[in-house]
Amino acid sequence: MLAEEFGYQVSSQLARDMTPELASKVDEAIEQLDSAHRKLAKVGENACWVFGIVCVITAAAVGDLGATLLIFLVGIAVGFFFRWAATAGVLDNRGSFVQARTVALAGRWQAWPCRTGGHVSHDGSVRVLRLLDPHGATAVTFQAHVPDEAWMGMIDGRGLVWFAGDIRYGGYMALPGGSPLWWVLPYHLPAEPPAAESETMRLVEEELARQAVGFIFDRWTS
């Protein structure tokens, strides 16, 4: 485990035992993706038939039966392609959730210094989160919808976080204490981001690393 290699503390109890709502959060996230997939699939299916019927009407106006049948079949095929394209992204995200689900629920909380910054989405709702090594360099990069409570709980976008999951697939993060909880997925940056820009921020990140090394999880279970 990378956190242990850095000397960061890992909880003695499983994350799901320390934070019972973790399991329900994971299942809730998967159900939301399933619901989104069902809705998109239904919309895509309806679009298939509408597109096919429009093609038939257009071809029938020409008066060629063979062309009518051909255009109908092509229309249905194109409609199903768009249906697949609309739902593929949701299925990929669901796969990531399911892949990390077992690890997140069977794993333990890890204490990490974290730096947030930058946005993945155009609307600014998805942020980049960087878990730091003891020297302030980026060890792991995630993307996530970070709750306002978590964002406001950090100092200039820096703070100590808990992570449960697999750094390859993602998992769950939380502020110390296990709340709020939010899901994170891997994010691959094109280049290594710089370390702390100022001496003050460097000292803040060094202090966070010391806290991660000396963190006492048991005080949250007593």
Steps between C-alpha positions, in 0.01 A plus 500: 500500500649832390380687809692259724810533282491873571452435871142631500264343750239236408201422720500176694129452426338460160369823350145364486512420873629844592261673259181289462348739245784415258323185377173683436687779319665249267170325425327835452759610245465177303118525505519857369712383208262209434207741500679735262581208270136384495376850418753554223430154358127574489555836332734337250254220430218746432730701276576182302135447410430865432799520271398179324139615449615834360724314255207277394271797441771673301573191291129421451454842348747392233290190430776239494423205733856364493644839580242545776603176670869573461472851641288371790765245594778756466299742714453242775870409489605864527253552784639205697852632444406832658329309782823311566709820480270675749528225761863390452640772725261412780596133477870588512446707815295220654782257426743726686265520798450124515872436455589714799198402709646183650832667581333804655273291722764245594779754540610724782510875529832656405611846616633718215604862455295638212517798266204602286513721197383526144178378345432207272152611388414826325242589763756466779307226682778239469828581672848350486630358828864412551617271778851606599814315595701611808692750284192673362517340155191347343472127573147436368255716307121462517197684366180544697192704581637638825227596751495865601544395862823321413627788288428751775663268756839539332744790524570648155401169346732297721412262779522155651258246350404139548508269198359148467537313173767424242711779353473327159120500487381759751297478816359727766643803676388676815617765738640362829210342683346350186273787391424624245560205270563535128598272215831547310617358169852495352602800293812500283663841467706573186793622708622496859346797682736724696547468873381772735555843342593686818699434812185530711312238296806273506503517879126429508546188286795383710285534811219303334749223418610492865136476605446208262801321650388560858125467450316298765196330347403332828384828653213497250385157617524543876 
